[in-house]
Amino acid sequence: MSRSPAADRDPERVLRRLEWTVLRRLDGLLQGDYRTLLRGHGLDLADLREYQLNDDVRHIDWNATARLQTPYVRVFNEDRQIDFWFLLDLSASVEFGSGGVRKSALAAELTAALARLMTRNGNRVGAILYRNGVDEVVPARAGRRQVLHLLARLARDEAQAGRETALAELLEAAHRMLRRRSAVFIVSDFIGLPGWDKPLGLLARRHETVAVRLLDPLELELPDLGLVVMQDAETGEQLFVDTRDAGFRGRFAQAAAAHEQALRESFAAAGVDCLELATDERLDEALLRFVRLRSRRGRAAA
């Protein structure tokens, strides 16, 4: 999938390109059923029944279970109209990209592609934007014009360095604002202050939640680049390092691996699937990989 230059922020041009590349390929796989991206449970409570092997434990009705002394789960009717919300981390670290594509551009393309896929089926999409804090809410609406509006808001300005990302603020704001059960995509690089795992779990209990993790290959492993100045995108702090030092590169890789493991554990504890999206990867390939993962899990739970 060819990409336009990172500086191309014209919403109409970006969306038209995505419609001719990513969406056309997704249509062939999904065959019109965008719910393949979701777990498939409905949104309206219909009944209770006894717990069965492979039922989602998040659907256990604890009040009925305590009253009847037998595990019971909630059964849902599918709601044909779903609100989709994008929780968008647009903090300073998301402006990084070691190649021709920044993580922020990748976030915009992912949001536009998924939002257009949902609005074509009559669903509403909205967004909560985080830069140096939760600074903007785009109310949920339907239609192609709404997707263009989202793209325009994403291109509005960039976060300034000086404050570490507090992703918990974004998740807590969504938990307060989203009263109707919705499908939620959290688009972030998950770099910042700790403490976001608990609000993530609370959000996932109420909403169908997917984490979209933005990353750049240089964040996982440092090549031998000689003497370089490394800057913390969040705080602006700079450090002069010698990447020729194999020991330093090894310690960097170990720290990155530990961070990866901690992220996986946090997502698993919250019961949230994660789509990893790298700046050197094609968007359509990443989405297809995620769809196949969800399909396999759905068949295994059937």
Backbone bond lengths (Angstrom), bond angles and torsions (degrees), N, CA, C in turn:
res aa  C-N    CA-C-N  psi(-1)  N-CA   C-N-CA  omega(-1)  CA-C   N-CA-C  phi
1 M - - - 1.459 - - 1.518 108.80 -
2 S 1.295 117.52 114.28 1.456 120.53 178.29 1.502 110.21 -74.36
3 R 1.318 115.97 145.58 1.449 121.20 -179.25 1.509 109.64 -116.63
4 S 1.327 114.63 149.06 1.450 119.85 172.78 1.514 108.35 -75.74
5 P 1.334 118.71 163.47 1.454 120.21 177.60 1.513 111.09 -55.55
6 A 1.341 116.10 150.73 1.452 120.84 -178.43 1.516 111.58 -58.67
7 A 1.331 117.47 -26.55 1.458 120.78 -177.38 1.522 112.50 -77.44
8 D 1.339 117.66 -9.96 1.458 120.96 -178.78 1.520 109.03 -73.98
9 R 1.335 116.52 107.10 1.458 120.57 -177.75 1.520 111.55 -118.76
10 D 1.303 117.55 14.84 1.453 119.59 178.28 1.524 108.75 -71.86
11 P 1.350 119.12 114.84 1.468 121.07 -173.98 1.521 113.75 -58.31
12 E 1.321 117.63 -43.82 1.453 120.50 -177.23 1.522 111.34 -63.49
13 R 1.328 116.71 -43.67 1.461 120.58 -179.04 1.531 111.12 -66.56
14 V 1.329 117.06 -42.26 1.462 121.00 179.32 1.521 110.45 -63.26
15 L 1.330 117.27 -46.89 1.459 120.42 -177.91 1.523 111.76 -65.56
16 R 1.326 116.87 -40.71 1.465 119.49 179.68 1.525 110.65 -62.42
17 R 1.333 116.66 -40.53 1.465 120.12 178.34 1.527 111.05 -63.48
18 L 1.322 117.42 -42.66 1.456 120.98 179.75 1.524 111.68 -66.31
19 E 1.322 117.10 -35.80 1.463 120.51 178.54 1.528 111.25 -64.49
20 W 1.329 116.46 -33.89 1.466 120.28 -178.04 1.525 112.96 -86.35
21 T 1.319 117.85 -12.07 1.470 120.01 -177.69 1.520 110.52 -116.82
22 V 1.316 117.12 -76.15 1.463 121.51 -173.89 1.524 111.94 -63.67
23 L 1.340 117.64 -50.66 1.461 120.16 -173.38 1.523 112.40 -67.38
24 R 1.309 117.85 -36.81 1.465 119.86 178.26 1.523 110.36 -62.05
25 R 1.323 117.20 -39.62 1.458 119.52 -179.65 1.530 111.22 -72.71
26 L 1.325 117.35 -39.03 1.453 120.20 177.46 1.520 111.44 -63.58
27 D 1.324 116.65 -38.26 1.463 120.31 178.85 1.524 111.22 -57.62
28 G 1.315 116.16 -38.35 1.457 119.34 -179.69 1.507 112.71 -66.12
29 L 1.341 116.62 -31.50 1.460 119.72 -179.67 1.514 111.71 -85.35
30 L 1.326 116.55 -46.17 1.458 119.96 -175.23 1.516 112.57 -76.55
31 Q 1.336 116.89 -21.01 1.460 121.97 -178.89 1.528 110.66 53.12
32 G 1.319 114.72 42.31 1.457 120.86 176.06 1.511 114.74 84.68
33 D 1.334 119.22 -8.36 1.459 120.70 -176.85 1.524 109.52 -100.38
34 Y 1.327 116.37 89.58 1.456 120.36 -179.28 1.520 111.72 -65.13
35 R 1.365 118.39 -17.56 1.454 120.47 -178.70 1.521 111.84 -68.45
36 T 1.328 118.71 -8.25 1.453 120.60 172.31 1.526 110.26 -58.68
37 L 1.340 116.74 -27.18 1.459 120.60 178.33 1.520 112.06 -71.89
38 L 1.336 117.37 -17.92 1.447 121.75 -175.78 1.517 110.01 -108.45
39 R 1.312 115.29 173.25 1.463 119.39 -178.71 1.514 111.56 -71.81
40 G 1.330 117.50 -24.87 1.448 119.61 174.96 1.508 114.39 102.42
41 H 1.384 119.21 -7.16 1.447 117.39 177.92 1.520 109.00 -75.83
42 G 1.319 114.60 153.84 1.455 119.57 -177.84 1.507 111.94 -78.98
43 L 1.320 114.96 -173.44 1.448 120.05 -174.44 1.515 112.96 -117.91
44 D 1.341 118.68 -11.42 1.454 121.61 -178.60 1.522 109.40 -111.38
45 L 1.341 116.40 126.86 1.459 120.94 -179.43 1.524 110.28 -64.88
46 A 1.353 117.11 127.79 1.460 121.38 -178.19 1.520 111.97 -112.11
47 D 1.350 117.41 -39.71 1.464 118.72 -173.12 1.524 108.86 -166.21
48 L 1.334 114.79 175.64 1.456 122.58 172.40 1.518 108.33 -120.70
49 R 1.336 116.39 146.02 1.464 120.35 173.98 1.518 108.35 -146.96
50 E 1.326 116.09 165.40 1.456 119.90 -179.44 1.531 110.78 -65.99
51 Y 1.315 114.67 145.79 1.468 121.51 179.07 1.524 110.22 -63.16
52 Q 1.347 115.93 137.15 1.448 122.37 176.37 1.516 109.72 -123.19
53 L 1.322 115.94 157.94 1.460 121.10 -179.91 1.524 110.69 -54.05
54 N 1.331 116.83 134.54 1.463 125.47 179.06 1.529 113.79 79.30
55 D 1.349 118.19 3.04 1.461 119.10 171.61 1.523 109.65 -64.68
56 D 1.324 115.68 149.46 1.459 121.26 177.64 1.523 108.46 -71.20
57 V 1.334 116.69 119.34 1.469 120.41 -176.76 1.529 111.64 -63.73
58 R 1.334 117.10 -20.69 1.469 119.31 178.86 1.520 111.68 -69.03
59 H 1.339 117.61 -14.18 1.460 121.03 -179.49 1.526 112.44 -94.55
60 I 1.331 117.37 2.41 1.464 119.69 178.29 1.524 109.75 -64.24
61 D 1.315 116.54 131.45 1.461 122.16 174.86 1.530 106.81 -92.64
62 W 1.331 115.54 102.79 1.467 119.97 -171.94 1.525 112.12 -70.38
63 N 1.330 118.09 -30.20 1.462 120.00 177.85 1.524 110.38 -65.79
64 A 1.343 117.03 -47.44 1.456 120.38 178.55 1.529 111.15 -65.88
65 T 1.328 116.40 -37.65 1.465 120.53 179.41 1.521 111.09 -62.24
66 A 1.339 116.87 -43.98 1.465 120.36 179.61 1.527 111.49 -67.89
67 R 1.335 116.45 -35.80 1.458 120.63 -177.07 1.531 111.49 -72.83
68 L 1.338 116.62 -39.68 1.461 120.96 -174.53 1.528 113.27 -98.61
69 Q 1.348 116.27 -6.16 1.461 121.30 179.62 1.527 112.85 60.95
70 T 1.336 115.51 24.35 1.469 122.26 176.72 1.529 107.61 -142.06
71 P 1.333 118.48 135.93 1.475 118.55 -179.48 1.524 112.20 -62.03
72 Y 1.317 116.27 127.94 1.464 122.90 176.12 1.525 109.24 -123.10
73 V 1.336 115.70 145.16 1.467 120.74 178.35 1.516 109.33 -119.15
74 R 1.336 114.37 153.74 1.455 120.91 177.43 1.532 109.73 -82.90
75 V 1.325 116.97 137.64 1.464 123.49 177.22 1.518 107.54 -109.96
76 F 1.328 116.38 135.27 1.451 121.62 -173.81 1.531 111.39 -114.87
77 N 1.319 115.49 147.90 1.460 121.65 165.65 1.514 108.68 -91.04
78 E 1.330 116.93 140.39 1.457 120.69 -178.54 1.527 110.86 -70.69
79 D 1.291 115.45 130.57 1.462 122.17 175.90 1.524 107.54 -94.68
80 R 1.311 117.11 118.54 1.458 120.04 -176.36 1.521 112.33 -67.57
81 Q 1.331 116.89 -28.13 1.457 121.03 179.75 1.519 109.06 -106.13
82 I 1.312 116.85 118.30 1.452 122.08 -176.30 1.525 108.95 -121.69
83 D 1.316 115.86 139.16 1.465 119.78 170.93 1.522 108.43 -86.88
84 F 1.324 115.79 131.25 1.463 121.78 177.10 1.521 108.85 -111.57
85 W 1.319 115.24 129.10 1.462 120.69 -179.32 1.524 110.37 -120.32
86 F 1.331 114.91 137.65 1.465 121.82 176.28 1.524 108.45 -110.08
87 L 1.321 116.57 118.23 1.457 121.92 173.63 1.521 106.22 -95.38
88 L 1.323 116.00 107.56 1.460 121.36 -167.00 1.522 111.51 -108.68
89 D 1.316 114.87 113.73 1.463 122.39 174.57 1.531 107.69 -84.35
90 L 1.339 115.86 107.78 1.462 121.68 -179.80 1.521 110.11 -114.35
91 S 1.335 116.23 32.22 1.460 121.47 -179.07 1.525 110.98 -69.56
92 A 1.331 115.98 175.58 1.466 121.06 -171.84 1.531 112.70 -60.97
93 S 1.327 118.23 -34.86 1.469 119.76 -177.39 1.524 112.14 -67.40
94 V 1.335 117.77 -22.24 1.461 121.53 -179.60 1.531 111.17 -75.91
95 E 1.323 117.16 -10.85 1.457 120.11 177.22 1.524 112.82 -81.65
96 F 1.329 116.58 0.17 1.463 120.40 -177.98 1.516 111.77 -82.30
97 G 1.323 115.57 146.34 1.456 122.55 172.59 1.514 108.69 -167.43
98 S 1.341 117.23 121.07 1.458 120.46 -175.81 1.524 112.46 -79.70
99 G 1.344 116.72 -17.33 1.455 120.54 178.83 1.512 110.97 -109.22
100 G 1.319 116.38 -139.33 1.457 119.95 -177.89 1.510 114.33 -88.68
101 V 1.345 117.13 -4.14 1.461 120.81 -176.39 1.519 109.79 -125.70
102 R 1.317 116.68 127.63 1.453 121.57 175.30 1.529 109.99 -86.58
103 K 1.323 115.60 157.22 1.466 119.89 178.47 1.523 110.64 -61.54
104 S 1.318 118.80 -33.74 1.460 121.70 179.68 1.528 111.28 -64.93
105 A 1.333 117.09 -38.24 1.472 120.34 177.06 1.518 110.71 -66.73
106 L 1.325 116.15 -37.99 1.454 121.08 177.75 1.529 110.29 -64.67
107 A 1.333 116.54 -40.99 1.470 120.69 178.26 1.518 110.92 -62.26
108 A 1.327 116.68 -40.67 1.471 120.29 179.83 1.527 110.95 -65.26
109 E 1.334 117.14 -42.64 1.463 120.36 -179.85 1.526 111.24 -65.81
110 L 1.330 116.61 -43.21 1.464 120.68 178.80 1.520 110.60 -61.71
111 T 1.327 116.64 -45.86 1.465 120.88 -179.73 1.518 111.01 -61.88
112 A 1.328 116.85 -45.66 1.466 120.62 -179.03 1.519 111.50 -63.84
113 A 1.334 117.55 -43.06 1.463 120.68 -178.00 1.526 111.29 -64.70
114 L 1.328 116.95 -47.78 1.456 119.48 -179.25 1.524 111.54 -69.04
115 A 1.329 116.72 -40.44 1.467 119.66 179.90 1.521 111.06 -62.46
116 R 1.320 117.16 -41.22 1.467 119.65 179.17 1.522 110.57 -67.52
117 L 1.319 117.08 -38.13 1.459 120.71 177.52 1.529 110.35 -60.18
118 M 1.330 117.23 -41.21 1.461 120.79 -178.23 1.525 112.20 -74.65
119 T 1.327 117.31 -42.23 1.468 119.39 -176.52 1.520 111.90 -68.88
120 R 1.328 118.29 -26.28 1.464 120.11 177.00 1.520 111.52 -64.37
121 N 1.342 116.76 -20.54 1.451 121.32 178.63 1.524 111.79 -99.84
122 G 1.333 116.50 15.56 1.453 121.05 174.69 1.507 115.10 84.40
123 N 1.335 118.16 6.57 1.457 121.00 -179.70 1.525 111.26 -86.57
124 R 1.308 115.01 158.74 1.455 121.49 178.93 1.525 109.96 -96.47
125 V 1.329 116.38 145.30 1.455 121.68 176.61 1.525 109.30 -128.14
126 G 1.316 115.46 142.76 1.450 121.83 177.19 1.516 109.60 -141.48
127 A 1.322 116.99 175.86 1.459 120.18 -177.12 1.519 110.58 -150.71
128 I 1.333 114.27 148.91 1.464 122.49 169.76 1.517 106.03 -119.43
129 L 1.335 116.46 122.09 1.467 122.15 -172.95 1.525 110.86 -104.95
130 Y 1.335 114.47 134.44 1.470 121.93 178.10 1.520 108.75 -121.13
131 R 1.321 116.55 120.05 1.465 121.45 173.18 1.521 108.70 -114.45
132 N 1.328 117.91 -89.92 1.461 120.38 172.01 1.524 110.16 -95.35
133 G 1.297 115.91 18.05 1.449 126.11 -177.35 1.519 106.96 157.39
134 V 1.320 116.89 176.46 1.461 120.35 176.71 1.523 107.05 -73.50
135 D 1.334 116.68 105.81 1.465 119.27 -170.13 1.524 114.51 -117.70
136 E 1.352 117.93 -4.77 1.461 117.73 -177.93 1.526 110.73 -160.43
137 V 1.322 115.59 140.26 1.460 122.31 174.54 1.525 107.62 -123.59
138 V 1.319 115.79 125.54 1.467 121.39 175.25 1.523 107.09 -100.99
139 P 1.337 119.16 108.60 1.471 120.91 -176.85 1.521 111.70 -58.13
140 A 1.331 115.55 148.94 1.462 121.16 -177.61 1.528 110.89 -70.96
141 R 1.323 115.39 126.43 1.463 122.14 175.78 1.529 108.23 -143.84
142 A 1.306 116.10 166.45 1.458 121.72 -179.66 1.533 110.01 -103.71
143 G 1.339 115.91 169.07 1.451 121.10 172.97 1.516 115.03 99.92
144 R 1.319 114.64 158.60 1.462 121.18 -179.44 1.522 111.85 -64.64
145 R 1.315 116.46 -33.51 1.462 119.63 179.48 1.527 111.41 -61.91
146 Q 1.328 116.99 -33.36 1.451 120.24 177.83 1.527 111.17 -65.24
147 V 1.335 116.57 -37.91 1.467 120.47 178.16 1.533 109.84 -64.32
148 L 1.318 116.93 -43.11 1.462 120.61 177.78 1.526 110.68 -62.76
149 H 1.329 116.10 -37.76 1.470 120.10 177.97 1.524 110.68 -64.00
150 L 1.330 116.67 -42.06 1.460 120.37 177.27 1.524 111.44 -59.91
151 L 1.325 116.62 -45.73 1.461 120.67 179.19 1.524 111.10 -60.39
152 A 1.316 116.53 -40.97 1.462 120.37 179.44 1.522 111.29 -64.20
153 R 1.338 117.98 -38.71 1.462 120.71 179.40 1.520 110.83 -69.24
154 L 1.319 116.77 -34.79 1.462 119.98 178.85 1.523 111.54 -66.13
155 A 1.315 117.09 -30.32 1.469 121.57 -177.83 1.527 112.09 -90.46
156 R 1.324 117.29 5.25 1.471 120.68 -171.02 1.523 112.56 -61.76
157 D 1.309 118.54 -55.04 1.458 121.69 178.04 1.520 108.93 -159.69
158 E 1.322 116.47 177.96 1.454 121.69 -177.75 1.520 109.84 -115.56
159 A 1.339 115.64 149.45 1.456 120.71 177.08 1.522 110.03 -67.94
160 Q 1.310 116.35 149.64 1.455 122.04 178.94 1.525 109.87 -98.99
161 A 1.337 115.85 141.41 1.463 120.15 177.23 1.521 109.61 -65.74
162 G 1.333 115.11 155.74 1.460 119.57 177.59 1.513 113.41 130.49
163 R 1.332 117.42 -13.18 1.462 120.79 -179.82 1.518 108.68 -139.12
164 E 1.341 115.98 126.37 1.458 119.79 178.57 1.527 110.28 -69.68
165 T 1.319 115.35 145.92 1.457 120.77 -179.15 1.527 110.71 -66.65
166 A 1.314 116.25 129.12 1.468 122.47 173.97 1.528 106.46 -110.79
167 L 1.325 115.94 82.63 1.457 120.86 -175.99 1.532 111.53 -61.23
168 A 1.324 116.27 -26.29 1.467 119.47 177.91 1.519 111.10 -57.97
169 E 1.341 117.72 -34.30 1.460 120.72 179.14 1.530 111.05 -61.74
170 L 1.318 116.75 -41.12 1.461 121.25 179.60 1.523 110.76 -66.29
171 L 1.331 117.20 -44.82 1.461 121.10 -178.22 1.524 111.50 -67.85
172 E 1.321 116.70 -39.33 1.465 120.05 178.44 1.524 110.96 -67.63
173 A 1.326 117.32 -37.65 1.467 120.45 177.20 1.518 110.56 -62.81
174 A 1.338 117.09 -41.98 1.468 120.50 178.42 1.521 110.86 -64.53
175 H 1.322 116.95 -40.48 1.465 120.68 179.74 1.529 110.86 -60.72
176 R 1.322 117.12 -36.43 1.465 120.89 178.79 1.527 112.16 -75.06
177 M 1.329 116.62 -40.04 1.461 120.79 -171.19 1.525 113.75 -81.67
178 L 1.323 117.98 -37.68 1.464 121.07 -171.74 1.514 109.91 -86.82
179 R 1.316 116.34 94.67 1.463 121.68 -178.04 1.526 111.22 -83.90
180 R 1.313 116.70 -38.44 1.468 120.90 -179.84 1.523 108.95 -82.98
181 R 1.321 115.58 134.74 1.463 119.31 179.59 1.522 109.88 -57.62
182 S 1.330 116.20 128.15 1.466 121.62 -171.23 1.519 110.26 -137.37
183 A 1.320 115.18 175.03 1.458 122.47 169.14 1.524 107.55 -101.31
184 V 1.328 116.53 128.93 1.466 121.58 -171.45 1.525 109.65 -123.71
185 F 1.329 115.86 128.41 1.466 122.33 173.33 1.526 108.10 -111.06
186 I 1.322 116.60 118.77 1.464 122.03 177.35 1.523 107.31 -97.13
187 V 1.328 116.76 110.66 1.462 121.83 -174.91 1.524 107.84 -106.61
188 S 1.341 117.06 110.05 1.460 121.68 -173.11 1.517 109.94 -160.09
189 D 1.321 116.60 162.19 1.461 119.81 170.45 1.527 110.80 -92.99
190 F 1.345 116.72 -3.74 1.461 123.13 177.41 1.531 111.63 55.37
191 I 1.333 114.78 37.77 1.458 122.01 173.79 1.522 107.45 -108.35
192 G 1.315 116.98 124.67 1.459 119.96 -179.72 1.509 111.31 154.89
193 L 1.320 115.41 -155.65 1.457 121.08 -177.35 1.522 111.21 -69.44
194 P 1.333 118.13 145.92 1.468 120.32 176.19 1.534 110.39 -73.10
195 G 1.332 114.80 174.20 1.452 119.76 176.28 1.513 114.64 103.96
196 W 1.346 117.50 6.89 1.466 119.88 -179.35 1.527 112.94 -89.95
197 D 1.334 117.25 -10.55 1.463 119.29 -175.24 1.523 113.00 -68.33
198 K 1.333 118.00 -37.98 1.465 119.95 179.45 1.530 111.75 -66.10
199 P 1.342 119.51 -51.53 1.476 118.01 176.62 1.524 113.61 -61.80
200 L 1.338 118.07 -27.52 1.467 120.26 174.89 1.523 110.04 -63.44
201 G 1.334 116.91 -44.29 1.448 120.57 178.80 1.520 112.53 -63.22
202 L 1.335 116.92 -39.35 1.462 120.78 178.61 1.528 110.88 -64.82
203 L 1.323 116.13 -40.55 1.461 120.66 179.35 1.525 110.51 -65.06
204 A 1.331 116.39 -41.05 1.464 121.07 -177.15 1.524 112.36 -69.44
205 R 1.315 117.75 -21.86 1.468 119.65 177.83 1.526 111.52 -69.37
206 R 1.313 116.16 -30.75 1.464 120.29 -176.24 1.522 112.46 -97.56
207 H 1.333 117.34 -32.78 1.461 120.96 -171.81 1.528 110.82 -123.45
208 E 1.318 115.89 153.76 1.463 121.91 169.23 1.519 106.97 -69.87
209 T 1.323 117.58 112.37 1.471 121.59 -167.80 1.521 111.15 -122.67
210 V 1.324 115.76 132.49 1.462 123.12 176.64 1.531 108.36 -127.82
211 A 1.312 116.68 131.42 1.463 121.56 174.91 1.528 108.95 -93.11
212 V 1.321 116.17 129.28 1.465 121.82 174.74 1.518 106.54 -111.42
213 R 1.314 116.54 107.94 1.456 121.45 -174.32 1.533 110.43 -97.70
214 L 1.321 116.33 117.23 1.460 123.21 178.63 1.520 109.03 -86.93
215 L 1.321 116.59 134.89 1.456 118.79 178.34 1.518 110.92 -149.39
216 D 1.309 114.34 161.10 1.462 122.63 177.32 1.524 107.93 -123.22
217 P 1.340 119.22 140.17 1.471 120.82 -177.69 1.524 113.47 -54.48
218 L 1.326 117.07 -31.44 1.459 120.26 -177.87 1.528 112.03 -69.62
219 E 1.322 117.22 -15.44 1.460 120.67 177.91 1.522 111.97 -80.97
220 L 1.323 116.94 -13.29 1.455 121.30 -178.24 1.522 112.63 -101.26
221 E 1.316 117.15 -32.65 1.461 120.80 -176.29 1.522 109.81 -154.71
222 L 1.343 115.62 131.48 1.459 120.59 -179.84 1.526 110.58 -93.67
223 P 1.316 118.53 128.42 1.467 120.26 171.82 1.532 109.80 -80.78
224 D 1.312 115.97 173.37 1.469 121.26 176.26 1.521 108.10 -79.04
225 L 1.349 115.78 100.62 1.456 121.71 -178.75 1.527 112.19 -110.29
226 G 1.332 116.10 4.03 1.462 119.34 -177.20 1.516 111.13 80.63
227 L 1.325 115.80 -151.13 1.459 121.17 179.61 1.525 109.48 -80.26
228 V 1.329 117.08 123.17 1.460 121.20 -178.08 1.531 109.70 -136.99
229 V 1.314 114.87 158.55 1.459 121.62 172.91 1.520 107.87 -102.65
230 M 1.325 116.09 120.48 1.458 121.47 178.01 1.525 108.62 -101.98
231 Q 1.334 115.78 135.05 1.467 120.66 -178.18 1.519 110.25 -123.89
232 D 1.321 115.25 133.65 1.455 121.30 174.25 1.523 107.87 -74.40
233 A 1.345 116.16 114.63 1.457 119.93 -176.09 1.517 112.04 -64.40
234 E 1.334 117.45 -25.16 1.456 120.89 -177.06 1.539 111.11 -80.21
235 T 1.329 116.77 -48.50 1.467 120.41 -174.04 1.524 113.38 -99.67
236 G 1.339 117.17 -18.27 1.454 120.73 -176.64 1.516 113.15 84.86
237 E 1.327 119.31 -2.43 1.465 122.83 -179.60 1.524 110.29 -65.31
238 Q 1.327 117.45 137.22 1.455 122.89 -177.97 1.528 110.98 -114.16
239 L 1.338 114.83 148.80 1.456 121.48 179.98 1.520 108.79 -141.68
240 F 1.325 116.59 130.02 1.457 122.82 179.45 1.524 108.03 -90.75
241 V 1.350 118.21 119.37 1.463 121.05 -175.50 1.528 110.06 -130.49
242 D 1.332 113.79 157.20 1.459 121.20 177.15 1.527 108.01 -108.81
243 T 1.325 116.80 101.45 1.463 120.16 -177.66 1.530 112.02 -76.93
244 R 1.334 117.26 -2.57 1.461 118.94 173.73 1.518 111.11 -73.35
245 D 1.329 116.32 -17.20 1.462 122.54 -178.85 1.536 108.91 -75.02
246 A 1.344 115.88 109.64 1.463 119.73 -178.84 1.528 111.55 -61.77
247 G 1.334 117.22 -33.24 1.452 120.56 178.71 1.527 111.77 -64.40
248 F 1.329 116.14 -41.23 1.461 120.01 178.44 1.525 110.65 -64.58
249 R 1.352 116.21 -43.84 1.455 119.42 179.56 1.528 110.86 -63.19
250 G 1.337 116.71 -36.21 1.453 120.17 178.29 1.522 112.19 -65.99
251 R 1.336 115.84 -42.29 1.473 119.19 178.40 1.519 111.03 -65.93
252 F 1.315 116.12 -36.90 1.460 120.28 177.27 1.532 110.12 -62.13
253 A 1.334 116.54 -45.30 1.462 120.96 -179.39 1.530 110.60 -64.30
254 Q 1.325 117.67 -38.42 1.462 120.94 178.57 1.521 111.15 -64.70
255 A 1.331 116.46 -43.38 1.467 120.23 178.68 1.522 110.75 -63.96
256 A 1.341 116.73 -39.71 1.458 120.55 178.56 1.526 110.70 -65.06
257 A 1.331 116.84 -40.97 1.465 120.85 179.26 1.528 111.04 -64.94
258 A 1.331 116.90 -39.11 1.465 120.42 177.92 1.527 110.77 -64.94
259 H 1.339 115.88 -38.24 1.465 120.54 177.52 1.526 110.39 -65.32
260 E 1.340 116.68 -40.84 1.465 120.79 178.12 1.528 110.75 -61.23
261 Q 1.320 116.72 -43.96 1.455 120.48 -178.72 1.530 110.76 -64.88
262 A 1.332 116.57 -41.04 1.463 120.28 179.04 1.523 111.27 -63.26
263 L 1.340 117.05 -39.56 1.459 120.32 177.72 1.524 111.14 -63.39
264 R 1.322 116.81 -46.56 1.463 120.23 -179.84 1.528 111.21 -59.25
265 E 1.333 116.50 -40.86 1.458 120.57 179.83 1.528 111.39 -66.76
266 S 1.323 116.99 -38.68 1.466 120.83 179.46 1.524 110.93 -65.47
267 F 1.335 117.11 -44.07 1.459 120.44 179.08 1.533 110.74 -64.76
268 A 1.323 116.34 -42.32 1.461 119.90 -179.61 1.527 111.03 -64.50
269 A 1.330 117.45 -41.45 1.461 120.95 -179.95 1.525 111.48 -63.62
270 A 1.341 116.47 -33.84 1.461 120.93 179.46 1.527 112.37 -82.83
271 G 1.340 117.61 -9.54 1.460 120.90 -177.26 1.515 112.55 71.55
272 V 1.335 116.16 35.41 1.466 121.66 -175.31 1.520 109.68 -116.49
273 D 1.332 117.30 129.36 1.464 121.15 173.01 1.519 109.64 -76.73
274 C 1.325 115.55 149.70 1.460 120.56 -178.36 1.521 110.62 -123.01
275 L 1.317 115.57 127.81 1.461 122.73 170.57 1.515 107.70 -98.65
276 E 1.330 116.78 116.11 1.464 120.83 178.42 1.519 108.77 -90.96
277 L 1.329 115.70 130.94 1.456 121.81 -174.16 1.526 108.10 -129.67
278 A 1.332 116.29 109.57 1.462 121.46 -176.90 1.524 110.75 -97.61
279 T 1.328 115.88 150.90 1.461 120.90 -177.37 1.521 112.82 -68.31
280 D 1.335 117.83 -17.24 1.464 120.14 178.88 1.531 111.85 -102.43
281 E 1.340 116.98 15.46 1.455 121.35 -177.51 1.519 110.65 -115.45
282 R 1.321 116.16 146.98 1.460 120.99 176.40 1.529 109.85 -70.45
283 L 1.321 115.23 135.31 1.455 120.42 -178.29 1.523 111.77 -62.31
284 D 1.335 117.22 -42.91 1.455 119.08 -178.81 1.522 111.97 -64.39
285 E 1.341 117.74 -36.99 1.456 120.74 179.27 1.527 110.66 -65.88
286 A 1.341 116.97 -41.12 1.460 120.31 179.62 1.524 111.27 -64.31
287 L 1.327 117.20 -41.51 1.456 120.59 179.70 1.528 111.57 -67.52
288 L 1.329 116.62 -39.67 1.462 119.84 177.58 1.529 111.09 -64.10
289 R 1.323 116.58 -39.03 1.464 120.08 177.67 1.529 110.73 -62.66
290 F 1.329 115.93 -39.64 1.456 120.59 -179.41 1.534 110.88 -68.75
291 V 1.322 117.16 -40.92 1.467 121.07 178.34 1.523 110.00 -60.69
292 R 1.321 117.48 -43.31 1.468 120.51 179.71 1.524 110.83 -63.76
293 L 1.343 116.53 -39.05 1.460 119.86 177.83 1.518 110.77 -61.64
294 R 1.328 117.27 -46.41 1.465 121.04 -178.90 1.534 110.67 -65.34
295 S 1.325 116.66 -37.19 1.455 120.13 -179.86 1.530 110.83 -65.86
296 R 1.346 116.98 -41.93 1.463 120.31 178.66 1.516 110.85 -62.82
297 R 1.329 116.74 -42.35 1.467 119.51 -179.61 1.521 111.00 -67.21
298 G 1.340 115.93 -35.99 1.453 118.58 178.08 1.511 112.10 -64.25
299 R 1.343 116.53 -41.09 1.467 119.60 179.03 1.522 111.56 -67.71
300 A 1.343 115.69 -36.29 1.471 119.45 -179.14 1.517 111.70 -67.01
301 A 1.355 116.24 -31.59 1.464 119.96 -178.57 1.512 112.86 -85.60
302 A 1.353 115.85 -10.86 1.477 118.91 -177.12 1.519 112.16 -71.17
